[in-house]
Amino acid sequence: MWAIIEHAKPLTVKLLNNLLADNHIEILNFDAEYVSLNHIYIPRLILKIEDSHIAVQEFNLELRDSIQMLKNQQFNANDIVSIETQSVYVDLGESFFIRQSQQTEDSPATLQLNLAKLPTINLGNITIRLPLLDTAQAKQHSLTMDNLTLSKTGKLNTVWRFDEFPLFSVDATLGKRAWEFDSLVDLGSSYQGLESLQQYLNLLHDKQFKANPNSNNLLNGLHQQLTKILKPITEQQLSVQGQWTTHTTLNLITGELNSQQSIRDLSLHSSRWPSVFFTPKQALNFTLDIGQYPIQDPFKAKLETQNMLETLALKLSIAPIKYQLSPSDDDIKQLVDSLITNPDSKLHIHHIIEQLQPSTEQPNLAVNMTQPVEVFIPLQHDTATTQVSMPNLTLNLKGLRLNTLLSLSHIKANSQQQWRSDFDWSIELASPNTASNVEPINLKTLLPDIDIEQISVEKASVILKGTIGSQQKSDIDVALFPSSTITIDKLYITHQDGEKATHKIQKDTAAQLASLTLSFAHTSSIKKSNNLDIQLAPFTVTAKQFIGQQIISQKSIKTITTNATANIASIDVQQEVLFSLNGDEGIKQGFTRWLQTPTANHISWNIKQLDAVKQVGKSRRQPLLALDSVNLQQQLNLSKGLLVGTEQWQLDTLTLSSYHLLKFADEKSPLSLAGQWTFDTDIEAALNTLKKVQPLPNNFDLQGHSRLVAGFALSEINNSSQFEMKIQQQLSSLSGRLADKSFIGGDIFAQCQFNWQQQHDKPNTPQAEQHFAQSVLVCPQTAISLKKANVGLLMTNLNINANIELNKDGNKVPENWLQQITGLSETNVSLTASGDMLDGQFLLPEFVLKLHEKSHGYLLLQGLSLATFLEEQPQVGVKASGIFDGVLPAELVDGKVTIAGGKLAARKPGGLIEVAGNPAMEQLAISQPYLELVFTALEHLNYTELSSTFDMTPNGDAFIYVGVKGKSRDIERPVHLNYDHQENLIQLYKSTQIGNQLQNKIETKVQ
């Protein structure tokens, strides 16, 4: 028998080689030992497949029916009862990869496994040595499978390694109804093995696949997928550690699959980011299931989703996770440098981070997911889409001045890139608390383009609540709920205009707010697709405790300081605001188009406790405003670049109305503004508001009605600003009282026009060539009338008419003191007046006032009764009669007054003067006895002539002459009395002001 077997070996080798010839397999060594016809034992078997070699030690093969297999001339997996080896060694030649490059991933398997007739397999250790691809290759790579076994009961075990690095291990049970797999992957060792495999495939790709990059063979596909997986890990220099275990069950009858996945002791760390690492304390658990699941697409219409689709699908469930990390300053800087390429932007972001990051605490980012994530992947219906559901996810950033908490809930997504989520995003910008105070955050560093010198806050918060999603690729829909708010606490602003070096006017402005809040009335929306559509819901902006100050200073001129405060102010926009950008349209283009779109809105403005005061130099503060309540109702209408506003004002008890037209600049016309103000109220109500800022005497009273209509227009023409205002003021039914002075039946009518113009200079225009503002006020029809006025003398039928023209030209230097005081360059005032008094009349037929030229005027007195004068101004012991006429001419040149030819004289036949018992005269007679004859003559003097003259020089020297002729009762001869008096009236006026000046200085010091 042994001899037969020995002589049969060549025959057996020849037969097997014939069977395997089609597969290019040749048996080189076949040391077979006979056991039975169906059982082959080969202590040593060496095969050659082209230039590859396979060596098998202790090979045992048990067949079901070897005779039938020889008859069929075919070898199938079902013919095997068991295969056992001690070890298998494979040395691949380069032709192996050539054959692989000629195959595709879709090549059918050559052997099929019948699950009802599983062979027993125990292959020991299998080592596959890969061919050297480069002479410089350090070592020969190998793929190893440790103890690959498959029992008759379906138990499968193996461990796969590449270059001694374990890739994975499998412990499986292949039953007739179900398969169960338990696998283990050491992520650190597996990554090292895969990295080594990738390096080998890179060489293989460069050598064989580069000539045909579109080849779809198995190795090329493996190389592409492996490169795609390992590339981000390599680029970020990640170190991966952890134990990935799985338990998978596949039901062969129903096709259902369940896989429990867990990654323990996970650690992700990068040498590029030393302080950033992912090492969750708990294991990462997730499950994979394949079965029949109801799939409902939440992005389809309700009618389409009433009947849920029951289909075979893969379900992935990821267990909740919680993790946090704290990047270092260097890591944050490196991240910015890697993401931002523009040097200016990079520097700006670094400055922002320095502002936001305190020095005592590192930033901390926490991620928390409290409920599982579910993913459904349909495996049958092409119309069904992959569905992703995430109940919640929170991201919390702490440790910076900018802290943020983003909570996402009800997250839905599908494979058509449709997604949506509810969000609750809170952002808080807070200043760090120091031992002494709170250091504000300089927003100028964060927002350098703001045209404000300095702006800072102590705290700011943004709360955004709503939904976000996308129905199509690159589309985003955002809905902001009314609970979204923006709040700023302790806002500080400072700004400076002008330069001290040039001695121009310099303005220093400062303001602060205790809080500023923005809130919405209902849901707002933002939609981004090809266009950007913004629907802003009605909103309210509320500011509390405003404090502002402006200081205007200039060399050689007193500083003007204005302070203002308000307790609370609000702006209520009562209708939605719509804005859109079409395609690639910029904001400027979109705004221009928006100005042409018809739209309307109503805005309500409210201010409580508004106060303003002004101080010039160190003088006493002068109140400007003191209002308990300010309310403005504004209706706005916009169409074709024209904004029309109608306003109703309520200032405490005062009511005003206004109307405005704002034409925005376009290619055809510049910016222009026009409007009209109407003030119609009782004067008594206006005084109740006025007296809060301007104290009125206790014995002052004024009644009547006021109506003011003022229309204006502001425009930009030929590089200049022009302003025009037309004013019509009417005061009617006036009556008033101040101490013992009173009047009734007053009416005032004025119709004026004011024009202002400012030529705009180009930058760096020399000071000598710079232009200043010019203005003109013209009131050609000013009329004042009083039925009766008592100012110590009773005046009736008083009428004043004036034509007024005032000019101010900043380019002209003042030439006299009146121009300096008034600030006016030119005046042209023409005034006439008339009235009845002392049973006679006074008349001002002509009065012309011109600051730039000679001014003149004169006063006529006709038929004034001396007796009536003494009735209205009684003097003790004095009686007199007579009718007088007079004239007082005056001239004004360069601010200096000259009076020449002033006269007052009694009409013939004269009158009577009686002075007896007058205390002043008696005292004078005692002190000056040489005037006794004069006093005697005045006791009863019938005068026939009484006249006086008055003259004054430009320096203020006045000359007064009084002459009386008549006959006294106790003196026989005619009486001639002459009186001359000379005094400087300017010095006299100054002496009378000393007391007033002293009082003002004392009040200033007290203030």
Secondary structure as GFF3:
##gff-version 3
##sequence-region A 1 1007
A	DSSP	alpha_helix	2	20	.	.	.	ID=ss1
A	DSSP	three_ten_helix	21	23	.	.	.	ID=ss2
A	DSSP	beta_strand	25	30	.	.	.	ID=ss3
A	DSSP	beta_strand	33	36	.	.	.	ID=ss4
A	DSSP	beta_strand	39	49	.	.	.	ID=ss5
A	DSSP	beta_strand	52	63	.	.	.	ID=ss6
A	DSSP	alpha_helix	66	72	.	.	.	ID=ss7
A	DSSP	three_ten_helix	77	79	.	.	.	ID=ss8
A	DSSP	beta_strand	80	84	.	.	.	ID=ss9
A	DSSP	beta_strand	87	91	.	.	.	ID=ss10
A	DSSP	alpha_helix	95	101	.	.	.	ID=ss11
A	DSSP	three_ten_helix	115	117	.	.	.	ID=ss12
A	DSSP	beta_strand	120	122	.	.	.	ID=ss13
A	DSSP	beta_strand	125	129	.	.	.	ID=ss14
A	DSSP	beta_strand	142	150	.	.	.	ID=ss15
A	DSSP	beta_strand	155	162	.	.	.	ID=ss16
A	DSSP	beta_strand	165	174	.	.	.	ID=ss17
A	DSSP	beta_strand	178	186	.	.	.	ID=ss18
A	DSSP	alpha_helix	187	204	.	.	.	ID=ss19
A	DSSP	pi_helix	205	209	.	.	.	ID=ss20
A	DSSP	alpha_helix	218	235	.	.	.	ID=ss21
A	DSSP	beta_strand	238	251	.	.	.	ID=ss22
A	DSSP	beta_strand	257	270	.	.	.	ID=ss23
A	DSSP	beta_strand	277	278	.	.	.	ID=ss24
A	DSSP	beta_strand	284	295	.	.	.	ID=ss25
A	DSSP	three_ten_helix	302	305	.	.	.	ID=ss26
A	DSSP	beta_strand	309	318	.	.	.	ID=ss27
A	DSSP	beta_strand	321	325	.	.	.	ID=ss28
A	DSSP	alpha_helix	329	339	.	.	.	ID=ss29
A	DSSP	alpha_helix	343	356	.	.	.	ID=ss30
A	DSSP	beta_strand	364	369	.	.	.	ID=ss31
A	DSSP	beta_strand	373	378	.	.	.	ID=ss32
A	DSSP	beta_strand	387	398	.	.	.	ID=ss33
A	DSSP	beta_strand	402	414	.	.	.	ID=ss34
A	DSSP	beta_strand	419	430	.	.	.	ID=ss35
A	DSSP	beta_strand	441	442	.	.	.	ID=ss36
A	DSSP	alpha_helix	443	446	.	.	.	ID=ss37
A	DSSP	beta_strand	454	470	.	.	.	ID=ss38
A	DSSP	beta_strand	476	480	.	.	.	ID=ss39
A	DSSP	beta_strand	485	497	.	.	.	ID=ss40
A	DSSP	beta_strand	506	520	.	.	.	ID=ss41
A	DSSP	beta_strand	524	528	.	.	.	ID=ss42
A	DSSP	beta_strand	531	536	.	.	.	ID=ss43
A	DSSP	beta_strand	539	554	.	.	.	ID=ss44
A	DSSP	beta_strand	557	573	.	.	.	ID=ss45
A	DSSP	beta_strand	577	582	.	.	.	ID=ss46
A	DSSP	alpha_helix	587	595	.	.	.	ID=ss47
A	DSSP	beta_strand	599	616	.	.	.	ID=ss48
A	DSSP	beta_strand	622	639	.	.	.	ID=ss49
A	DSSP	beta_strand	642	651	.	.	.	ID=ss50
A	DSSP	beta_strand	654	663	.	.	.	ID=ss51
A	DSSP	beta_strand	672	682	.	.	.	ID=ss52
A	DSSP	alpha_helix	683	690	.	.	.	ID=ss53
A	DSSP	beta_strand	700	717	.	.	.	ID=ss54
A	DSSP	beta_strand	720	738	.	.	.	ID=ss55
A	DSSP	beta_strand	741	759	.	.	.	ID=ss56
A	DSSP	three_ten_helix	767	769	.	.	.	ID=ss57
A	DSSP	beta_strand	774	790	.	.	.	ID=ss58
A	DSSP	beta_strand	794	809	.	.	.	ID=ss59
A	DSSP	alpha_helix	817	822	.	.	.	ID=ss60
A	DSSP	beta_strand	826	837	.	.	.	ID=ss61
A	DSSP	beta_strand	840	849	.	.	.	ID=ss62
A	DSSP	beta_strand	855	865	.	.	.	ID=ss63
A	DSSP	alpha_helix	866	872	.	.	.	ID=ss64
A	DSSP	beta_strand	878	880	.	.	.	ID=ss65
A	DSSP	beta_strand	883	893	.	.	.	ID=ss66
A	DSSP	beta_strand	896	906	.	.	.	ID=ss67
A	DSSP	beta_strand	911	915	.	.	.	ID=ss68
A	DSSP	alpha_helix	919	927	.	.	.	ID=ss69
A	DSSP	three_ten_helix	929	931	.	.	.	ID=ss70
A	DSSP	alpha_helix	932	937	.	.	.	ID=ss71
A	DSSP	beta_strand	941	952	.	.	.	ID=ss72
A	DSSP	beta_strand	957	968	.	.	.	ID=ss73
A	DSSP	beta_strand	975	984	.	.	.	ID=ss74
A	DSSP	alpha_helix	985	1006	.	.	.	ID=ss75
###
